[in-house]
Amino acid sequence: MANQEQLRTLKKEGVEVWNLWREDNPDVKIDLSDADLSGANLSGSNLSNACFIRANLSGA
C-alpha cells in the first residue's frame, strides 16, 4: 500500500515541493504501490526508484 504522506505530497503539494523533498531525502524508499494517480500531472516529478506495483497511472 502506498505511503500516504508521500502520496499526499505528490498529489496535493505539486511537482516543485515533491522534487525539493526528494532532493532532501534521496535515500527514502518511495512507495506508490496501489496508489490512484489517474489523471495526475507527474511531468517533471523525480520518481526515480519509486515502486508503482498495481498503481493506477491511466491518464497521468
Number of C-alpha atoms within 10 A of each C-alpha: 12 17 14 12 8 16 19 12 15 24 15 12 11 15 18 13 14 22 17 11 15 17 11 10 10 10 9 10 13 18 19 23 17 16 18 17 19 12 11 15 14 15 9 10 15 17 16 10 11 13 15 18 13 12 17 16 15 10 9 12
